[in-house]
Amino acid sequence: MPLDSAATFTLLPLDSGVVVDSAVMVPGGNACSAPVPIRFTAPGDQRLALVDHRAVPAPYAGDTVTIRVRRPRLTFQYPYAPTVGVGQRLLFPIVRDGIGQDTANATLTHSSSHSSSPASFQLVPGAFQWPPWFDGVSTGPDTVIVSAPGYDGDTLPLIVTEGKVAMYHWPTQIKVGDSVAIALMVEDSTGLQHPVIDTTTFSIVKQGGVAFHQAFQSISAVTVLPGQNASGTFFLNAVGPAGTATVRFENLYYGDQIFTVSITP
């Protein structure tokens, strides 16, 4: 029921991990106080008592609540299997619980040298995520560990694979004298696309009646620029004779794949 007049009660932490203003007031005509901010400085069960220390004939009976407090977490947020090709960059954010009001000074460590990343990062007050990157260095498994003082950490089971090439708009058939606009895309071995770290060049090895042009010039290689996961558009030209042509796009860190096209008269 509402109080006839204002009353001030005392909040009393029973454990050292609770920080709160001791006085809480219920205004006259109200049955509850305004919300009271509570700060927790340690994990575990933290008890907080509410007592009536007023010098009145009939003080209110007190109450005690136990609040289970856990450390905030830093977690990797990955929507698909964490794989990346050699020479490619994987982008996964690291997120902390809520909107932290402290500065989180975090470190990243690796169980192997198959991938690399920044060694540390900082989440300033109010920031809830940091967009890290993980570079594929050599094929093999790696476990990335994120940790920070006052936080529970997380692990990222990362697999670095051989790269894979995919072709955008590659035709199954083309007539002699015609051309088709195509582009080269880079993937890890599972088919997920990633940006490359550095300029990545693929030599074009062909057999049969095809040629390649870009910007009105004949080309024997195609390049993917840093930060991109595909080349610019270039053209597959059917120069003849008719028959089946085969093409490979070769790079040391990418698997050998053969693309075929039927050249018709």
N, C-alpha and C positions, 0 to 999 in steps of 0.2 A: 504494500500500500504506500502511497505517497507520504513523505514526511511533512509534518506541520511546519517545521523550520529547518534551515540548513544544518547539516551535521558533517563533521570531519572525522574520518576513520583512518586507521594506520595500516599500511601495507608493510609487512615484516618478512624479509627474505630469511628463510631458514637454512639456506645453502649459499655458499659463496659465489656460485655461478649465476646469480640473479641480481640485476641492478634495476632499481625502480625508485621513483620518488615515494617517500614514506607516507605522505598525506594524500588522501583522496576524499573529495567532498561530494556529498549528495545535496543539491540545492533544495530549498523548501518547495513543496508542491510536486516533487519528483520522487520516483522510486529507485532510480539508479543514477550513477555518476556518468560523467563523460568518459570516453575511452581513455585508458591509461597506458602509455607506452612502457614496455618492458624489454630490457636488453639482457641477452644471455651470453655469458662469457666462457662457459665450459659445457662440454657435453655431459649426458647422463640425466638421472632423475633430479630435478630441481624443485624444491618446495617453497611455496609462498603462502604466508598466513595473512588473513585480514582480521584485525582485532579492533575492539571499541574501547579506547582508553579514556573516553570522556568521563568526567566526574558528574555522572547523572545517577539518579536513583535506580534506574533499570537499564543498564547498558545492554547492547545487543550481544548475543552469543557470536563468537568468532567462527572462522572457517579456514580450512587449509586445503590447498590444491597442489597436486604433484604433476609437474610438467616434464615430459620426457623430451630432452633436447639432444639432437644429433648434430654433428659437425656438418657444415655446408659441403657440397660436393662440386668437384670439377669433373665434367664428363665429356667424352668425345661424342659428337652427334653425327652418325653416319647412316644414311638412308639405304645404303647398299653395301655389299661386301667390300672391305677396304683393300683393293688391289690397285696397282699402278705399274706401268711399264718402265723399263730403264730409260732414263732421259726425259721422263714425264713427271708432271707435278699433280699431286693429289690435294684437293682442297676440302677440308672438313673443319667446321667450327668446334671450338671447345667452349662449353657453356657452364656457368655456375648457377646454383640455386638462387632464384629470386633476383632482386636488385640489391646486390651487396653494397653496404655503406663503408666498407673498408677497402684498402688496396691489397689485391692478391698478387703476390710476387711468385710466379710459377716457373717451374723448370720442366724441360722435356729431356728424357734420357732414352737411349736405345739399347736393345739387347744385342744388336749386331750392327754391322756397317753397311747393310744392304740398302738402307735409306738414310736420308739426312733431313734435318729440320732446324729452325732456330733453337738455340739452347735454352732460351728463357723468354718470358713475356710478362706483361703486367696488365692487370685489369684494374682500372681506376674506380673510385667510388661511383656507383650508379651504372657502371657498365656490366653487362651480363654475359657477353660472349667475345671471343677473340678468334679471328679467322686465320688459323695457321695453315702452313703448307708442308707437305712431305714429298721429298724428291726421291725418285727411284735411282739408285746408284748402281746396283748389281742385282742379278736375280737371286732370290732366296727370301726366307721369312725374317721378319723383324717384329719386335714388340716395342711399341712406344709407350712410355709411362709419363703421365702428367702428375705433378705433385706441387703443393704449396703449403707453407706453414698455416695451420688452423683449418685446413681443408682435407677432406677425403679425396683421394686421387682416382685415376681411372687408367685403363690400359687399352691400347689399340693394336689388335693383331693384324699387322700389315704384311701383305705378300707382294714382293716385287717380281714381276714377270717379264718375259720377253715381249717386245712390242708387236703390234699387229697392224697391218694396213687394210683399210677398207676404201672402196671407191664409190663416190657419189655419182649416180646417173651413168654407171658403166653399162653399155649396150650389149645385148647378146648377138645382135646382127647389125651390120651397117653396109650400105651400098658404096661401091667404088665411086669416089669423087665427093662423097658426103663427109661431114664432120659432126662431132657431138661434143658439147661442152661438158667437162667432167671436173672433179676435184678429188684430191687425195685426203683421207681422214686418218688420224692416228688413234689407236686404241691399245689397251692392254690385252693380254691373251684371252680374257673373258669377254671382250667386246665392248668394254666401257671406254668412252672417250675421255682423254685428258689433254690439257695443254702441254706443249713441250717446254723444256727449260731454256734451251739454247736453240739457235738456228739449226734445223735438222734437214739434211739434204738426202734425197733418194735418187739413185741412179736408175735410169730407165733402160732396161734390157729387153729388147723385142725381137721377135721372129715372125716373119710374115709381112703382109702388105699393109702395114700401118705406120704412121708417123705422128709426131706430137708437136704442137705449136702453141705459143703464148705470146700475146702482143705482136702478132704477125711475124714471129721469128721461130725457127725450128729449135727445139729444146731436146736435150738428152738427160736432163735431171729436173726434179721438181722440189721445191723448198717449202717447209712449214716454218713460219717465223715464231720467235719466242712469245709465249703466252697464248698462242693459237693452237687449236686442235685440228686444223685443216689448212690445206694450201689454198692459194687463189685459184680461180677458174683457169683451166687450160683446155686444149682441144685435141681430141683423138680424130685423126684424119685417115680415111680409107684411101690408100694410094694404089692398091692392087699389087699383085694379081689376086684374083678371087681365091678363097680358101679359108682356112682357120689360122688366125694370128694369135700368138701368145705374148704376154707382157708380164715382166716382173719389175717391182720397184724395190731396189736393194738398199739396205742400210745395215750396218754392223749389228745394231741392237734390235732389229726387227726380223721376225720369222720369214722364211721364203714362201711366198704365195704366188700362184700363177693365175692370171686373169686371161680368159680367152674371149675372142669375138669372131663371129663368122663374117667374112667379107664376101659380099654377093656382087655379081656383075651389074 
